[in-house]
């Protein structure tokens, strides 16, 4: 059978992990922490940057700003 070799490898791996429980626990906790952190960061990036705007015509949105002449001396980059 093609799965006999794979089953033998899985049994051997489980036996080895059972013998070194500290290493197994550390590996599982590290994987869980990494997967959880990756999921949380991707969720945040999706919500902030990738999710489409909740408007029916987002191409019609405009940005308006007001520039005050008195601030040109304070902030010379505003022109």
PDB file as gemmi writes it, atoms N, CA and C in Angstrom:
CRYST1    1.000    1.000    1.000  90.00  90.00  90.00 P 1                      
ATOM      1  N   UNK A   1       0.839  -1.200   0.000  1.00  0.00           N  
ATOM      2  CA  UNK A   1       0.000   0.000   0.000  1.00  0.00           C  
ATOM      3  C   UNK A   1       0.876   1.253   0.000  1.00  0.00           C  
ATOM      4  N   UNK A   2       0.444   2.289  -0.675  1.00  0.00           N  
ATOM      5  CA  UNK A   2       1.266   3.499  -0.764  1.00  0.00           C  
ATOM      6  C   UNK A   2       1.337   4.277   0.556  1.00  0.00           C  
ATOM      7  N   UNK A   3       0.369   4.100   1.448  1.00  0.00           N  
ATOM      8  CA  UNK A   3       0.348   4.886   2.681  1.00  0.00           C  
ATOM      9  C   UNK A   3       1.069   4.213   3.834  1.00  0.00           C  
ATOM     10  N   UNK A   4       1.591   3.004   3.631  1.00  0.00           N  
ATOM     11  CA  UNK A   4       2.271   2.308   4.721  1.00  0.00           C  
ATOM     12  C   UNK A   4       3.516   3.065   5.157  1.00  0.00           C  
ATOM     13  N   UNK A   5       4.274   3.544   4.215  1.00  0.00           N  
ATOM     14  CA  UNK A   5       5.480   4.306   4.556  1.00  0.00           C  
ATOM     15  C   UNK A   5       5.145   5.589   5.299  1.00  0.00           C  
ATOM     16  N   UNK A   6       4.116   6.280   4.865  1.00  0.00           N  
ATOM     17  CA  UNK A   6       3.712   7.521   5.520  1.00  0.00           C  
ATOM     18  C   UNK A   6       3.200   7.234   6.934  1.00  0.00           C  
ATOM     19  N   UNK A   7       2.429   6.171   7.101  1.00  0.00           N  
ATOM     20  CA  UNK A   7       1.924   5.820   8.429  1.00  0.00           C  
ATOM     21  C   UNK A   7       3.080   5.459   9.365  1.00  0.00           C  
ATOM     22  N   UNK A   8       4.079   4.751   8.831  1.00  0.00           N  
ATOM     23  CA  UNK A   8       5.242   4.409   9.637  1.00  0.00           C  
ATOM     24  C   UNK A   8       5.973   5.680  10.077  1.00  0.00           C  
ATOM     25  N   UNK A   9       6.128   6.649   9.171  1.00  0.00           N  
ATOM     26  CA  UNK A   9       6.792   7.902   9.496  1.00  0.00           C  
ATOM     27  C   UNK A   9       6.007   8.693  10.539  1.00  0.00           C  
ATOM     28  N   UNK A  10       4.683   8.709  10.421  1.00  0.00           N  
ATOM     29  CA  UNK A  10       3.850   9.442  11.382  1.00  0.00           C  
ATOM     30  C   UNK A  10       3.950   8.805  12.761  1.00  0.00           C  
ATOM     31  N   UNK A  11       3.896   7.463  12.813  1.00  0.00           N  
ATOM     32  CA  UNK A  11       4.032   6.779  14.110  1.00  0.00           C  
ATOM     33  C   UNK A  11       5.391   7.060  14.742  1.00  0.00           C  
ATOM     34  N   UNK A  12       6.439   7.031  13.936  1.00  0.00           N  
ATOM     35  CA  UNK A  12       7.789   7.315  14.432  1.00  0.00           C  
ATOM     36  C   UNK A  12       7.879   8.756  14.950  1.00  0.00           C  
ATOM     37  N   UNK A  13       7.295   9.708  14.238  1.00  0.00           N  
ATOM     38  CA  UNK A  13       7.325  11.107  14.659  1.00  0.00           C  
ATOM     39  C   UNK A  13       6.566  11.300  15.959  1.00  0.00           C  
ATOM     40  N   UNK A  14       5.401  10.674  16.091  1.00  0.00           N  
ATOM     41  CA  UNK A  14       4.620  10.797  17.322  1.00  0.00           C  
ATOM     42  C   UNK A  14       5.361  10.178  18.498  1.00  0.00           C  
ATOM     43  N   UNK A  15       6.024   9.054  18.269  1.00  0.00           N  
ATOM     44  CA  UNK A  15       6.804   8.410  19.321  1.00  0.00           C  
ATOM     45  C   UNK A  15       7.947   9.317  19.770  1.00  0.00           C  
ATOM     46  N   UNK A  16       8.612   9.950  18.810  1.00  0.00           N  
ATOM     47  CA  UNK A  16       9.720  10.854  19.144  1.00  0.00           C  
ATOM     48  C   UNK A  16       9.219  12.078  19.910  1.00  0.00           C  
ATOM     49  N   UNK A  17       8.080  12.621  19.496  1.00  0.00           N  
ATOM     50  CA  UNK A  17       7.529  13.782  20.197  1.00  0.00           C  
ATOM     51  C   UNK A  17       7.062  13.425  21.603  1.00  0.00           C  
ATOM     52  N   UNK A  18       6.567  12.213  21.785  1.00  0.00           N  
ATOM     53  CA  UNK A  18       6.138  11.778  23.105  1.00  0.00           C  
ATOM     54  C   UNK A  18       7.330  11.658  24.051  1.00  0.00           C  
ATOM     55  N   UNK A  19       8.474  11.273  23.514  1.00  0.00           N  
ATOM     56  CA  UNK A  19       9.675  11.137  24.345  1.00  0.00           C  
ATOM     57  C   UNK A  19      10.209  12.504  24.771  1.00  0.00           C  
ATOM     58  N   UNK A  20      10.078  13.504  23.935  1.00  0.00           N  
ATOM     59  CA  UNK A  20      10.536  14.857  24.282  1.00  0.00           C  
ATOM     60  C   UNK A  20       9.332  15.786  24.325  1.00  0.00           C  
ATOM     61  N   UNK A  21       8.569  15.706  25.398  1.00  0.00           N  
ATOM     62  CA  UNK A  21       7.324  16.463  25.519  1.00  0.00           C  
ATOM     63  C   UNK A  21       7.580  17.971  25.604  1.00  0.00           C  
ATOM     64  N   UNK A  22       8.683  18.382  26.221  1.00  0.00           N  
ATOM     65  CA  UNK A  22       8.995  19.811  26.319  1.00  0.00           C  
ATOM     66  C   UNK A  22       9.216  20.435  24.961  1.00  0.00           C  
ATOM     67  N   UNK A  23       9.961  19.735  24.118  1.00  0.00           N  
ATOM     68  CA  UNK A  23      10.193  20.238  22.764  1.00  0.00           C  
ATOM     69  C   UNK A  23       8.887  20.293  21.979  1.00  0.00           C  
ATOM     70  N   UNK A  24       8.077  19.255  22.112  1.00  0.00           N  
ATOM     71  CA  UNK A  24       6.801  19.215  21.386  1.00  0.00           C  
ATOM     72  C   UNK A  24       5.902  20.362  21.819  1.00  0.00           C  
ATOM     73  N   UNK A  25       5.828  20.606  23.120  1.00  0.00           N  
ATOM     74  CA  UNK A  25       4.989  21.692  23.623  1.00  0.00           C  
ATOM     75  C   UNK A  25       5.505  23.043  23.140  1.00  0.00           C  
ATOM     76  N   UNK A  26       6.827  23.225  23.167  1.00  0.00           N  
ATOM     77  CA  UNK A  26       7.414  24.470  22.694  1.00  0.00           C  
ATOM     78  C   UNK A  26       7.137  24.671  21.204  1.00  0.00           C  
ATOM     79  N   UNK A  27       7.263  23.619  20.421  1.00  0.00           N  
ATOM     80  CA  UNK A  27       7.013  23.726  18.982  1.00  0.00           C  
ATOM     81  C   UNK A  27       5.552  24.067  18.698  1.00  0.00           C  
ATOM     82  N   UNK A  28       4.629  23.411  19.394  1.00  0.00           N  
ATOM     83  CA  UNK A  28       3.200  23.670  19.174  1.00  0.00           C  
ATOM     84  C   UNK A  28       2.836  25.088  19.595  1.00  0.00           C  
ATOM     85  N   UNK A  29       3.354  25.543  20.744  1.00  0.00           N  
ATOM     86  CA  UNK A  29       3.053  26.906  21.197  1.00  0.00           C  
ATOM     87  C   UNK A  29       3.655  27.952  20.256  1.00  0.00           C  
ATOM     88  N   UNK A  30       4.844  27.699  19.743  1.00  0.00           N  
ATOM     89  CA  UNK A  30       5.458  28.629  18.802  1.00  0.00           C  
ATOM     90  C   UNK A  30       4.648  28.720  17.514  1.00  0.00           C  
ATOM     91  N   UNK A  31       4.223  27.576  17.006  1.00  0.00           N  
ATOM     92  CA  UNK A  31       3.388  27.585  15.800  1.00  0.00           C  
ATOM     93  C   UNK A  31       2.064  28.305  16.044  1.00  0.00           C  
ATOM     94  N   UNK A  32       1.438  28.038  17.186  1.00  0.00           N  
ATOM     95  CA  UNK A  32       0.159  28.680  17.494  1.00  0.00           C  
ATOM     96  C   UNK A  32       0.322  30.191  17.607  1.00  0.00           C  
ATOM     97  N   UNK A  33       1.393  30.634  18.262  1.00  0.00           N  
ATOM     98  CA  UNK A  33       1.632  32.065  18.395  1.00  0.00           C  
ATOM     99  C   UNK A  33       1.908  32.715  17.038  1.00  0.00           C  
ATOM    100  N   UNK A  34       2.692  32.061  16.212  1.00  0.00           N  
ATOM    101  CA  UNK A  34       2.991  32.600  14.888  1.00  0.00           C  
ATOM    102  C   UNK A  34       1.762  32.679  14.004  1.00  0.00           C  
ATOM    103  N   UNK A  35       0.960  31.643  14.005  1.00  0.00           N  
ATOM    104  CA  UNK A  35      -0.262  31.633  13.181  1.00  0.00           C  
ATOM    105  C   UNK A  35      -1.246  32.686  13.683  1.00  0.00           C  
ATOM    106  N   UNK A  36      -1.383  32.799  15.003  1.00  0.00           N  
ATOM    107  CA  UNK A  36      -2.296  33.791  15.572  1.00  0.00           C  
ATOM    108  C   UNK A  36      -1.864  35.213  15.270  1.00  0.00           C  
ATOM    109  N   UNK A  37      -0.555  35.484  15.405  1.00  0.00           N  
ATOM    110  CA  UNK A  37      -0.053  36.831  15.124  1.00  0.00           C  
ATOM    111  C   UNK A  37      -0.206  37.175  13.646  1.00  0.00           C  
ATOM    112  N   UNK A  38       0.072  36.222  12.771  1.00  0.00           N  
ATOM    113  CA  UNK A  38      -0.075  36.462  11.334  1.00  0.00           C  
ATOM    114  C   UNK A  38      -1.529  36.744  10.980  1.00  0.00           C  
ATOM    115  N   UNK A  39      -2.440  35.995  11.559  1.00  0.00           N  
ATOM    116  CA  UNK A  39      -3.863  36.204  11.302  1.00  0.00           C  
ATOM    117  C   UNK A  39      -4.308  37.579  11.790  1.00  0.00           C  
ATOM    118  N   UNK A  40      -3.860  37.969  12.982  1.00  0.00           N  
ATOM    119  CA  UNK A  40      -4.246  39.268  13.528  1.00  0.00           C  
ATOM    120  C   UNK A  40      -3.705  40.406  12.669  1.00  0.00           C  
ATOM    121  N   UNK A  41      -2.461  40.318  12.237  1.00  0.00           N  
ATOM    122  CA  UNK A  41      -1.878  41.384  11.422  1.00  0.00           C  
ATOM    123  C   UNK A  41      -2.554  41.453  10.060  1.00  0.00           C  
ATOM    124  N   UNK A  42      -2.815  40.307   9.445  1.00  0.00           N  
ATOM    125  CA  UNK A  42      -3.491  40.335   8.143  1.00  0.00           C  
ATOM    126  C   UNK A  42      -4.893  40.917   8.269  1.00  0.00           C  
ATOM    127  N   UNK A  43      -5.604  40.576   9.348  1.00  0.00           N  
ATOM    128  CA  UNK A  43      -6.944  41.123   9.556  1.00  0.00           C  
ATOM    129  C   UNK A  43      -6.886  42.640   9.690  1.00  0.00           C  
ATOM    130  N   UNK A  44      -5.901  43.141  10.435  1.00  0.00           N  
ATOM    131  CA  UNK A  44      -5.758  44.585  10.602  1.00  0.00           C  
ATOM    132  C   UNK A  44      -5.415  45.256   9.274  1.00  0.00           C  
ATOM    133  N   UNK A  45      -4.491  44.690   8.528  1.00  0.00           N  
ATOM    134  CA  UNK A  45      -4.113  45.267   7.233  1.00  0.00           C  
ATOM    135  C   UNK A  45      -5.298  45.243   6.278  1.00  0.00           C  
ATOM    136  N   UNK A  46      -6.050  44.164   6.279  1.00  0.00           N  
ATOM    137  CA  UNK A  46      -7.214  44.091   5.386  1.00  0.00           C  
ATOM    138  C   UNK A  46      -8.237  45.162   5.756  1.00  0.00           C  
ATOM    139  N   UNK A  47      -8.537  45.291   7.054  1.00  0.00           N  
ATOM    140  CA  UNK A  47      -9.549  46.261   7.470  1.00  0.00           C  
ATOM    141  C   UNK A  47      -9.121  47.700   7.196  1.00  0.00           C  
ATOM    142  N   UNK A  48      -7.831  47.995   7.327  1.00  0.00           N  
ATOM    143  CA  UNK A  48      -7.376  49.374   7.174  1.00  0.00           C  
ATOM    144  C   UNK A  48      -7.035  49.711   5.720  1.00  0.00           C  
ATOM    145  N   UNK A  49      -6.388  48.795   5.011  1.00  0.00           N  
ATOM    146  CA  UNK A  49      -5.856  49.141   3.692  1.00  0.00           C  
ATOM    147  C   UNK A  49      -6.556  48.484   2.509  1.00  0.00           C  
ATOM    148  N   UNK A  50      -6.979  47.264   2.638  1.00  0.00           N  
ATOM    149  CA  UNK A  50      -7.426  46.517   1.469  1.00  0.00           C  
ATOM    150  C   UNK A  50      -8.934  46.470   1.254  1.00  0.00           C  
ATOM    151  N   UNK A  51      -9.695  46.644   2.311  1.00  0.00           N  
ATOM    152  CA  UNK A  51     -11.150  46.550   2.190  1.00  0.00           C  
ATOM    153  C   UNK A  51     -11.682  47.698   1.335  1.00  0.00           C  
ATOM    154  N   UNK A  52     -12.582  47.424   0.413  1.00  0.00           N  
ATOM    155  CA  UNK A  52     -13.136  48.510  -0.402  1.00  0.00           C  
ATOM    156  C   UNK A  52     -13.957  49.474   0.447  1.00  0.00           C  
ATOM    157  N   UNK A  53     -14.016  50.707  -0.019  1.00  0.00           N  
ATOM    158  CA  UNK A  53     -14.779  51.717   0.713  1.00  0.00           C  
ATOM    159  C   UNK A  53     -16.272  51.388   0.690  1.00  0.00           C  
ATOM    160  N   UNK A  54     -16.982  51.690   1.770  1.00  0.00           N  
ATOM    161  CA  UNK A  54     -18.407  51.339   1.840  1.00  0.00           C  
ATOM    162  C   UNK A  54     -19.310  52.357   1.146  1.00  0.00           C  
ATOM    163  N   UNK A  55     -18.935  52.772  -0.051  1.00  0.00           N  
ATOM    164  CA  UNK A  55     -19.725  53.727  -0.816  1.00  0.00           C  
ATOM    165  C   UNK A  55     -20.111  53.098  -2.146  1.00  0.00           C  
ATOM    166  N   UNK A  56     -21.248  53.531  -2.690  1.00  0.00           N  
ATOM    167  CA  UNK A  56     -21.697  52.949  -3.951  1.00  0.00           C  
ATOM    168  C   UNK A  56     -20.849  53.424  -5.124  1.00  0.00           C  
ATOM    169  N   UNK A  57     -20.351  54.666  -5.073  1.00  0.00           N  
ATOM    170  CA  UNK A  57     -19.519  55.209  -6.151  1.00  0.00           C  
ATOM    171  C   UNK A  57     -18.239  55.805  -5.546  1.00  0.00           C  
ATOM    172  N   UNK A  58     -17.289  54.992  -5.139  1.00  0.00           N  
ATOM    173  CA  UNK A  58     -16.094  55.548  -4.489  1.00  0.00           C  
ATOM    174  C   UNK A  58     -15.229  56.380  -5.426  1.00  0.00           C  
ATOM    175  N   UNK A  59     -15.388  56.232  -6.730  1.00  0.00           N  
ATOM    176  CA  UNK A  59     -14.604  57.037  -7.664  1.00  0.00           C  
ATOM    177  C   UNK A  59     -15.062  58.496  -7.683  1.00  0.00           C  
ATOM    178  N   UNK A  60     -16.220  58.782  -7.092  1.00  0.00           N  
ATOM    179  CA  UNK A  60     -16.728  60.151  -7.059  1.00  0.00           C  
ATOM    180  C   UNK A  60     -16.370  60.878  -5.763  1.00  0.00           C  
ATOM    181  N   UNK A  61     -15.630  60.245  -4.876  1.00  0.00           N  
ATOM    182  CA  UNK A  61     -15.219  60.895  -3.635  1.00  0.00           C  
ATOM    183  C   UNK A  61     -14.153  61.933  -3.927  1.00  0.00           C  
ATOM    184  N   UNK A  62     -14.200  63.025  -3.204  1.00  0.00           N  
ATOM    185  CA  UNK A  62     -13.214  64.086  -3.362  1.00  0.00           C  
ATOM    186  C   UNK A  62     -12.652  64.440  -1.990  1.00  0.00           C  
ATOM    187  N   UNK A  63     -11.476  65.058  -1.992  1.00  0.00           N  
ATOM    188  CA  UNK A  63     -10.870  65.532  -0.764  1.00  0.00           C  
ATOM    189  C   UNK A  63     -10.731  67.039  -0.875  1.00  0.00           C  
ATOM    190  N   UNK A  64     -11.222  67.735   0.127  1.00  0.00           N  
ATOM    191  CA  UNK A  64     -11.150  69.187   0.118  1.00  0.00           C  
ATOM    192  C   UNK A  64     -10.235  69.624   1.251  1.00  0.00           C  
ATOM    193  N   UNK A  65      -9.460  70.669   0.998  1.00  0.00           N  
ATOM    194  CA  UNK A  65      -8.608  71.215   2.049  1.00  0.00           C  
ATOM    195  C   UNK A  65      -8.556  72.719   1.901  1.00  0.00           C  
ATOM    196  N   UNK A  66      -8.259  73.358   3.008  1.00  0.00           N  
ATOM    197  CA  UNK A  66      -8.183  74.813   3.032  1.00  0.00           C  
ATOM    198  C   UNK A  66      -6.769  75.197   3.448  1.00  0.00           C  
ATOM    199  N   UNK A  67      -6.175  76.095   2.713  1.00  0.00           N  
ATOM    200  CA  UNK A  67      -4.832  76.559   3.053  1.00  0.00           C  
ATOM    201  C   UNK A  67      -4.935  78.029   3.466  1.00  0.00           C  
ATOM    202  N   UNK A  68      -4.403  78.294   4.647  1.00  0.00           N  
ATOM    203  CA  UNK A  68      -4.481  79.637   5.207  1.00  0.00           C  
ATOM    204  C   UNK A  68      -3.165  80.358   4.935  1.00  0.00           C  
ATOM    205  N   UNK A  69      -3.248  81.599   4.457  1.00  0.00           N  
ATOM    206  CA  UNK A  69      -2.061  82.354   4.049  1.00  0.00           C  
ATOM    207  C   UNK A  69      -1.114  82.629   5.214  1.00  0.00           C  
ATOM    208  N   UNK A  70      -1.643  82.799   6.437  1.00  0.00           N  
ATOM    209  CA  UNK A  70      -0.791  83.121   7.582  1.00  0.00           C  
ATOM    210  C   UNK A  70       0.170  81.980   7.932  1.00  0.00           C  
ATOM    211  N   UNK A  71      -0.151  80.773   7.559  1.00  0.00           N  
ATOM    212  CA  UNK A  71       0.674  79.629   7.919  1.00  0.00           C  
ATOM    213  C   UNK A  71       1.803  79.380   6.932  1.00  0.00           C  
ATOM    214  N   UNK A  72       1.882  80.136   5.858  1.00  0.00           N  
ATOM    215  CA  UNK A  72       2.939  79.907   4.871  1.00  0.00           C  
ATOM    216  C   UNK A  72       4.314  80.204   5.452  1.00  0.00           C  
ATOM    217  N   UNK A  73       4.402  81.184   6.357  1.00  0.00           N  
ATOM    218  CA  UNK A  73       5.686  81.510   6.975  1.00  0.00           C  
ATOM    219  C   UNK A  73       6.099  80.429   7.972  1.00  0.00           C  
ATOM    220  N   UNK A  74       5.144  79.848   8.658  1.00  0.00           N  
ATOM    221  CA  UNK A  74       5.431  78.827   9.656  1.00  0.00           C  
ATOM    222  C   UNK A  74       5.747  77.501   8.984  1.00  0.00           C  
ATOM    223  N   UNK A  75       4.947  77.150   7.998  1.00  0.00           N  
ATOM    224  CA  UNK A  75       5.099  75.894   7.276  1.00  0.00           C  
ATOM    225  C   UNK A  75       5.406  76.181   5.806  1.00  0.00           C  
ATOM    226  N   UNK A  76       6.667  76.373   5.443  1.00  0.00           N  
ATOM    227  CA  UNK A  76       6.979  76.773   4.063  1.00  0.00           C  
ATOM    228  C   UNK A  76       6.678  75.684   3.033  1.00  0.00           C  
ATOM    229  N   UNK A  77       6.468  74.460   3.468  1.00  0.00           N  
ATOM    230  CA  UNK A  77       6.151  73.416   2.489  1.00  0.00           C  
ATOM    231  C   UNK A  77       4.727  73.522   1.984  1.00  0.00           C  
ATOM    232  N   UNK A  78       3.874  74.268   2.673  1.00  0.00           N  
ATOM    233  CA  UNK A  78       2.488  74.437   2.229  1.00  0.00           C  
ATOM    234  C   UNK A  78       2.439  75.560   1.191  1.00  0.00           C  
ATOM    235  N   UNK A  79       2.196  75.219  -0.018  1.00  0.00           N  
ATOM    236  CA  UNK A  79       2.113  76.240  -1.080  1.00  0.00           C  
ATOM    237  C   UNK A  79       0.982  75.903  -2.008  1.00  0.00           C  
TER     238      UNK A  79                                                      
END                                                                             
